[in-house]
Amino acid sequence: MSTSTIVWIVVVVIVVIALAAIIAGFAHRRRLESKRSTAQSIREETTTSGAEQIAQTRVEAQEAEARAARARLEAERAESQAADAHRGSQVEEAKYEDRLREADRVDPDVDHRAEDYQPLRPTDGDRRA
């Protein structure tokens, strides 16, 4: 093989390698651009739909918190009403027992000073001491 043939082969190999490198560079750049474009599309989609979704879920959360607050308030009111009713019941029972004790004090047949004294209720029958 002559020197000029070897030089041409080396030149051709260098040109082929250079072309392969250039083609690989373009392909790499094209992949990067494709990825950038895809990333930008995702960002735009996320910005549009994500912001709306976030706003909607925030509103739903605030509504749920408001419902919970109303339920707590209603429960507190119900507990207060129950406590008031219980106190009212105790007052009525005390009044009832006071009237029975008064009747027993007036009744000469009832020993209201005995140690085991209990007010005589009309439903207890006749248990005078």
ChimeraX attribute file (.defattr): number of C-alpha atoms within 10 A of each C-alpha:
attribute: neighborCount
match mode: 1-to-1
recipient: residues
	/A:1	5
	/A:2	6
	/A:3	8
	/A:4	9
	/A:5	10
	/A:6	11
	/A:7	11
	/A:8	11
	/A:9	12
	/A:10	12
	/A:11	12
	/A:12	12
	/A:13	12
	/A:14	12
	/A:15	12
	/A:16	12
	/A:17	12
	/A:18	12
	/A:19	12
	/A:20	12
	/A:21	12
	/A:22	12
	/A:23	12
	/A:24	12
	/A:25	12
	/A:26	12
	/A:27	12
	/A:28	12
	/A:29	12
	/A:30	12
	/A:31	12
	/A:32	12
	/A:33	12
	/A:34	12
	/A:35	12
	/A:36	12
	/A:37	12
	/A:38	12
	/A:39	12
	/A:40	12
	/A:41	12
	/A:42	12
	/A:43	12
	/A:44	12
	/A:45	12
	/A:46	13
	/A:47	12
	/A:48	11
	/A:49	11
	/A:50	13
	/A:51	12
	/A:52	12
	/A:53	13
	/A:54	11
	/A:55	12
	/A:56	12
	/A:57	12
	/A:58	12
	/A:59	12
	/A:60	12
	/A:61	12
	/A:62	12
	/A:63	12
	/A:64	12
	/A:65	12
	/A:66	12
	/A:67	12
	/A:68	12
	/A:69	12
	/A:70	12
	/A:71	12
	/A:72	12
	/A:73	12
	/A:74	12
	/A:75	12
	/A:76	12
	/A:77	12
	/A:78	12
	/A:79	12
	/A:80	12
	/A:81	12
	/A:82	12
	/A:83	12
	/A:84	12
	/A:85	12
	/A:86	12
	/A:87	12
	/A:88	12
	/A:89	12
	/A:90	12
	/A:91	12
	/A:92	12
	/A:93	12
	/A:94	12
	/A:95	12
	/A:96	13
	/A:97	16
	/A:98	13
	/A:99	13
	/A:100	17
	/A:101	19
	/A:102	13
	/A:103	16
	/A:104	21
	/A:105	15
	/A:106	11
	/A:107	12
	/A:108	11
	/A:109	11
	/A:110	19
	/A:111	16
	/A:112	21
	/A:113	10
	/A:114	9
	/A:115	7
	/A:116	7
	/A:117	14
	/A:118	14
	/A:119	18
	/A:120	18
	/A:121	15
	/A:122	8
	/A:123	6
	/A:124	8
	/A:125	8
	/A:126	10
	/A:127	9
	/A:128	13
	/A:129	10
